[in-house]
Amino acid sequence: MSLGRGAGGRHLRLLSAGEWERMRPELLEVVEYRKSGLSLNWIVGCPLDCGYCVRHLFDNYAMKVPAALMDEEEAVARLTGHRFFRPHVTPVQLLNRATDPMLPVVKPHLLRLLRLLDEQGLTNHVLVITRWRVEPEDCAALNALRNLKVTLLVTHSGIDDPRIEPVDSGIAAASLRTAFELADRYRVVLYWRPIVPGLNDTDAHINHALNLGRSAHATVFTGLFFRDRIRDYFRDHGLPEPYAVGARRKVFPQRLEQRILTAAARRHAPAVLFRKTSCAVAYAHGVADYNGHYGIRELCDICPIAQLDRCAQGWSPPRPDAVDTMARDLGGQLVAITDRAVVVAGLDEQNRYLMQHLVRFQVHDVATPHHPHRHGRADIGWPTTTGTTS
């Protein structure tokens, strides 16, 4: 296998046999379904050292030098041959689990893989998430793609504690402006995250991010994954703990969300804000949300009218017999269909996400209900009772 040369003449190395043996099995599974798409991660390792990184969950936070598990041709074959992949339908995420796709040594491989997918005539959504440098030549390469619906999500937090985030947030801000100014065929979303009480939630932080949102087609804002392994890292390194306990879902307190929405409402030309990634991506491309969030109407109260109309036209409850058959074929069972979601039992996240993207309607697990107004968020910072669940 031949791997290309990165910027500065550096090669992306192949993972050694010993590293393969020590790697968590989850990282060796290069295709994984996540809510915003089928995630392809054929390169692992990152030097950026963000203290809250999900790499803690895979025991490879100490792996600072990116390395490839395979070349782009094999990665594309793994993706398009995956049992969950549907041409023109399945949203795709690239390198969002174990590296940053815009690192100099990684970037050529990202762009090559995009070209390989594009040459197949695929029109799927493809999400690329970065906090690193985006240069004009990168924008030219993205604009040259003819079929894929590419969204560049630029992560910016504004956290200025270098122990937690040593990467200067000014890098992401500059990348956002460059990418937005030069965008033609692709779209740019400000990924304002994680927003954390006591770290980056001052009025100055909020106003700065809202100003940045003017240099994007849309802005999505969200909180912190504070899983136990990430909490342990904070404790072990003497970092300020924003929450007393860990949580399975992202933590984003109600008061913090309301402060952001209030600040945005006071502005003459506010950024276009969304609570969910797929909502921002869909709006940026002028299409209906592929995750079917329109059924969770309290998510939509900040959406532009034009986007609400698109989502309304692209949303309808699925036929019970079709969903029942689909759930059984995947190894679970249909519990109910409400005006908010299909509720199932016995299906893991990956199978639920497959159903969700096929029917474009929310699919929830009866064992982990989504509570109104904090849809998909941890209970921390929200009232303990908010009525019925969905």
C-alpha positions, 0 to 999 in steps of 0.5 A: 500500500502506498500512502501520499505525502502530507504538507511539509514532506511528511508521510502519513505512516501506517499503523504497526502490527504492535499498534494494531494489537494494542488498539481498542477494537472500536477504533479498528472498526473504521465504519460506525453509525453516528446520529449525523451520519455513517462515520468513516475513520481510517486515520487515527491519532491527533496532537491537538490535546483538547482535554475533553476529546472523545479520544479518551473514550477509546484509550488513544488520547496519548496517540499524538502522531496520526497513522493510517489503518488503510489507504483511501481506496480500501476506506471507500470500499469499506464505506460504500460496501457497508450494510448500512450505506445507501447511495444518495441517502446515508449522511457520511462523516469523515474522520470525526472520531480520532483525528482532525481532518485538516492536520497537514499530514491528514488533509491530502488523504481527506481530499483524496477520499472525497474525490474518490466518493465524488467520482462515483456520482454519489450525492450523499451529505458529507460532513467534515469537522475541523478546528485546524487551519483551512487554506484557500487551496483547500476551499478550491479542492472542495469547490471542485467536487461536483456531486457530494453535498459537503459541509465543513463544520468549523469547531470553535469554543473560545475556551481560553484555558490552555490546560483544557484547550491548548489550540488557539481559538483564533485558528478556527475563527480564521478558518471559518472566515476563509472557508465562508468567503471562498465557498461555492459548492460546499457549505460552512457551519460554525460548530460552536462547542462545547459551551461550558459554564465557567469556561466560555459562557461569559457575555463576551464569549457569547457575543464573540461567537454570535459575531463569528456566526455571520461568517457561516451559512449556519451555526449549531451550538451545543454542550459538553460530552462529560463522560466518566473517562473525560471527567477522570481526565479532568480530575487527574490533571487538576482541571476545573470540573464543570459538573459534579458527575459524568453523563451519557448525553451532552450536558447543556443546561437550560439557563445557558441555552436561554442566555444564548438565545436571548443574546441572539434575539437582541442583535440586529443581524443575528447568526442563524442558530440551530440546536442540532447539527443535521438541522444546520447542515440541512438549512445550509444546503436548502433541504429538509432535515434528514434526521426528521427533527421537525416532529420535536417541535420545541427544537424548531422555535428558533428556525427560519420560516423557510426552513420550517416549510422545507422540513414540513414538506419532507416530514411525515409519520411512516407507515406502521407496517413498514416500520414494524417490518424494518424493526423486526428485520433489524432485531428489535420491535416497534413499540409505538409511533407518536407525532414526535418519534418512532419508539422501538425496543431492542435496537442499538444506536446504529440500527436506530440511526439507520431507521431514522435516516431511511424514514426521515423521522425520529427513532427513539429507544423506549429504554432511554427516552428523550424528554421534552425541551432537552431532547437528547441532552443530559438531565444535568441543569434541567428540571427533574420533571418536564411532563411526558417523555418522547 
